[in-house]
């Protein structure tokens, strides 16, 4: 499988009775940490009207990338059975989604 919004699998191996999977490196936050950090930053500011955690354009960008990745999986007869905020990572601290499917 190769898709720009899916974390690429590289290899797997066993060592000392443990199973390891090696994937592409995504050095940005996962979506949960990203939103938690945004929430903390928003709460640290003294404002009577809090701003949203993501702008509408940011949210559209992220949702579209998740949708594209899931559509690619489904077209290849793969169902993601454990999708969560922690399984959605960003690459290079920008809003480029990398979905973890393992």
C-alpha positions in Angstrom: 0.0 0.0 0.0 1.2 3.4 -0.8 -0.8 6.6 -0.1 0.4 10.0 0.9 -1.8 10.0 4.0 -1.0 6.5 5.3 2.1 5.8 7.3 4.2 3.6 5.1 5.1 0.1 6.4 8.8 -0.7 6.0 9.4 -4.1 7.7 8.7 -6.2 10.7 10.8 -8.6 12.8 10.8 -10.7 15.9 13.4 -10.2 18.7 13.4 -11.8 22.1 9.8 -13.0 21.7 8.5 -9.5 20.8 7.1 -8.5 17.4 8.3 -5.2 16.0 6.9 -3.2 13.1 9.0 -0.5 11.4 7.2 2.3 9.7 7.9 5.7 8.1 8.7 8.3 10.7 6.1 11.0 11.4 7.6 13.5 13.8 4.5 15.6 14.3 1.9 15.2 17.1 -1.0 12.8 16.9 -4.4 14.5 16.6 -5.2 14.0 20.3 -2.0 15.7 21.5 -2.4 18.4 18.9 -5.9 19.3 20.1 -4.8 19.0 23.8 -2.0 21.4 23.2 -4.3 23.8 21.4 -6.8 23.6 24.3 -4.0 24.2 26.8 -2.8 27.2 24.9 -6.3 28.6 24.6 -6.9 28.2 28.3 -3.6 29.9 29.2 -4.8 33.0 27.4 -7.1 35.2 29.4 -10.0 35.7 26.9 -13.7 36.0 27.5 -14.5 34.4 24.1 -12.3 31.3 23.5 -11.2 30.6 19.9 -11.9 27.2 18.3 -9.2 24.6 18.5 -8.9 24.4 14.7 -10.1 26.9 12.1 -12.7 25.7 9.6 -10.1 25.6 6.9 -7.7 23.5 9.1 -10.5 21.1 10.0 -11.5 20.7 6.3 -7.9 19.9 5.4 -7.6 17.3 8.1 -11.0 15.6 7.5 -10.3 15.5 3.7 -7.0 13.8 4.2 -8.5 11.2 6.6 -11.3 10.6 4.2 -8.9 10.1 1.3 -6.8 7.6 3.3 -9.8 5.6 4.5 -11.2 5.6 1.0 -7.9 4.2 -0.3 -7.9 1.5 2.4 -11.5 0.5 1.6 -10.8 0.4 -2.1 -8.0 -2.0 -1.3 -10.3 -4.2 0.9 -8.8 -3.0 4.2 -11.0 -1.9 7.0 -9.5 0.3 9.8 -11.1 -1.3 12.9 -9.4 1.0 15.5 -9.5 4.6 14.2 -8.9 7.1 17.0 -7.3 10.5 17.5 -4.1 8.8 18.5 -3.9 6.9 15.2 -3.9 10.1 13.2 -0.4 11.7 13.1 0.9 14.8 11.5 4.1 14.9 9.5 6.6 17.6 10.3 4.2 19.6 12.6 2.1 20.7 9.7 -1.4 19.6 8.9 -0.3 16.7 6.7 -2.1 13.7 8.0 -0.4 10.3 8.3 -3.0 7.6 9.2 -1.7 4.5 11.1 -3.4 1.4 9.9 -1.6 -1.3 11.9 
